[in-house]
Amino acid sequence: MTAPIQWQKSSFSGGDGPNCVEVAQHDGRIVMRESDDPGVILTTTREKLAAFLLGVKAGEFDHLIN
């Protein structure tokens, strides 16, 4: 049996509201979900998440929210 996933959300998410992306480490992978649809879980590696975050920090996805 696997241990329960310990989800973490950003302090920018506004507390307990439905607009939260939660992340965790589980079985050597990174898992993510939206708090308003917790049954859908995305899985990735540390390396892929790190590359994505570098792109976000560099502004590569700004056109999606502007």
PyMOL commands that set and color helices and strands:
alter all, ss='L'
color gray80, all
select helices_A, chain A and resi 11-13+46-57+62-64
alter helices_A, ss='H'
color red, helices_A
select strands_A, chain A and resi 8-9+21-26+29-34+37-44
alter strands_A, ss='S'
color yellow, strands_A
deselect
rebuild
show_as cartoon
